[in-house]
Amino acid sequence: MNTREKNKYEMIGAVSTFYERERDSFTNVPAAAAVFSDLKQIHKEIGLNEKVVNEGTKGKVISKDISQDEIVKTGLVITGALYGYAATENDAELMTFADINSKTFSKLRDSEIPIHIDKILEKANALADKLIPYGITEEKRNDARAKLDNYIEKFGIVSAGKVTKKSARETNLMLFEKADQKFKVLDKLMLGFKESNSDLYSRYNAARVIYDKTGSRKGEEDKSASSAKTTTVNSSN
């Protein structure tokens, strides 16, 4: 990521943190809550992708103990349990998510596989003990998480032994573009709080700011210009 992207990444994280703190304020506005959740996932995917890329470019190491095949197999076992649970509960959305096989992963870029496994583990952790009858205990979930974290940290993309900066940048650029689209929707939805909860609206805008290295922020000049205009108007009165 370049400096601009890093700053933007931090801003997305700040907005996600804001939402976690103020989650109860959006109970009656599920559309806004959904966008906040999407941004949180985008932030996580950018971070995971960057970590995989950084570790993957440090060395061309292939481990016999920790491999891409191993984490994919683990992911498939967990999705099998998720599918079984979804079928029992008649959860069509979860069934669609969990209805995957090895070919699903073969269509993904190497850098996207750990991100997809992470999503699977998040679903499993959310259901927790409900998956025990389907063979997924807390121990198995923790073991899967440890394998994935270790894979990302030590070996990066081990199946290919490398990752190109071009493919990594393309992935992150798409994620940042997706975030921009989400923010366009969220900014409009947050206008509903401008009068009803001005304090919440102000805190959102504070988190929404992109800071540069010196600590100044985007829009600072615009605010100064606006202030100057206001002073001029007041003076004329």
N, C-alpha and C positions, 0 to 999 in steps of 0.2 A: 504494500500500500504506500502511496505517496503521502506527503504531509497533509494535504487537503483531505484525503480519504481517511487518514488516521483521526483527524479532528472530527470528521463527520461520523466516524465509527463511535467515537467517544460520546458525541451528542445523542446518537441512537441509544447508547447504553444509559445515558442520563435520563432520557425519556422513559425507558423501560423501568428504571429504578423509581422514577416518579409514579408510574402506574402501580407498581407493587406496593408503594406506600399509601396510595390513594384509591386502591382497588374498590373499596366499598362505595366510593362516590359515583362509580359508574354502573352500579347494580341495575339501575333503571334505564341505562343507555347501552344495551348489549352490542349495538353496532360499533360504538367507540371502543368498548372493551375488546371486541374481536380484532380491531385494527391494532390496538396496543399489543395484544398477544402476538399478532403477525410480526410486528416490529421487533419484539423480543426474540422471536425465532430467527429473524433475519440477522439480528446482532450476533446471535449464537453461531449461526452458520458462517458468517464472515470470519469470526474469531477462530472457529475450528478449521476452516479452509486455510487461513493464514498460518495457523500452527502446523498443519499438515505440510504445507508448502515449505515453510522454513526448515522443518526437520527433514523433509524429503530431499532438499537440495544440499544438505550437509554431508551426505554420504550415500553410497550405493550399496547399502548393507541388506542382505537377505537372511532372516533368522529362521532356523528350522523349528523353533519353539513358538514364535509369534509370527503369523503370516496373515495375509489378507484373506486367504481361504478360510482360516480358522474363525476370524470374526464374522465372516459371511455365514458360515455354518451356524454359529451361535445366534446370529440374527434371524436365520430361518427357523431355528427351533423355537425362538420366542414368538415369532409371528404365527407359527403353527398354533401355539397356545392362545394367542390373541384372537385368532380366527375361530378357534373352538369356543372361546368365551363369547365372542360376538354373535356366533350362530345361536348359542343358547339364549342369549339376551335379545336376539333379533335386532341387533345394532348394525344396520346396513352400512353406515359410514365406516365403522371400525372393520367390518368384513371387507370392504373395498380396500382399505388401507393395508390390511394384513394378507390379502390374497396375492401373494408374490412367490416367486421361486428363484432359483439360481440365475435364470435368464434375465430376470429383472435387474440383478446387479451387474450382469455382463453388459447391459446397455448404458450403465453409468460411467462417467469418467472416474479415474482412480481417486481423484481428490473428492468426489462426491460420495463415495462408498462409506467412509467413516461418518459423514454427516447423516446419511440415511440410517445407519445403524444406531446413531445417537437418538434419532427420532423414535425408533422402535423401542429403545430402552426407556425413553421418557413415557411412552404409552404404557409400558409394562410397570414402571414405577408408580404411575398414577393409579393403576388398578391394584397394585400391591398384592395383598393376601387373596384377592379374588381369583388370582391365577394359580394358586396352590393346587386346586383340584385338577388343573390342566398341566401340572408338572413343573411349574415355574415358582420356585421358592425364593425367599429373600436372598438366601445364600447364592443361588444361581444368578439372580439379577446383579448382585454385587460382584460376582466373579466375572460376569460379562462386561460390566463397567470397567473393572480393573484391566481386563484384556484390551478393551478398546483404548483406554487412556494410555496404557503402556505401548500399544501399537503406534499411536499418534506421536507420543513423546520420543520414543527411541528410534523408530524405524521409518516414520513417514509413510510414503507409498512404497511398500515392500514388494508388491507383485511386479511392478515395472522397474523398481530400483531408482526411479527418477521422476521428476515432474517438471514440466516446462513453465517458465515464468509467464509465457504467453497464455497458456490455458488457465493458470491461476488468476491472472489479471482479468481475463474474460469472465470467469466465474464471479469474481468480486464486483466487477463493473455491473453485471446483471443484477446482483443483489442490491447494490447501491441504487440502481435505477428503480428497482422494485420498492425500495424504502422511500424514494422520492414520491412514488405514486401513492403509497400508503399515507405519507405525511400530507399530501394534497387533500386527501379525504379527511384525515384526522383534524387538520387545521380548521376545516369548515364545520366539522361536528363540534369542535370545542367552542365555537362561537355561541353555542347554546348555553354555555356556562358563563359567558361574559357578564351578564346581568344577574343571573340567579346565584352564581358563586364566583364572584370576581377574584377572591383570594386563590381559589383552585386554578382559575384561568391564568392568573399571574404566575403561579408556580409552574404551570405547564410551559408558558412562554420562556421562563427562566431556564428550564431544562432544554428547551428547543433551540437554544442559541449555540452556534458553532464558534468556538474560540480558536484563535490562532496561537502561534508560539509565544507572542508577547502578552497574551491574555486579553487582547482586544477582541471584539466580537463583530460578526457580520451584522450589518444594519446600524452600526454605531454612528456612521456619518449621516445616515438617513435620519436618525433620531435627533442629531445635533441640528440638522437643517430644519427639521420640524419645530424644534425648540426655538430656533432663531426666528422662524416665521411667526410663531406664537407671540414672541416678545415684541416683534414689529407691530403686529395687530393690536396688542394691548397698548403699546405706546401711542398708536394713532387714536385710541379711545381717550 
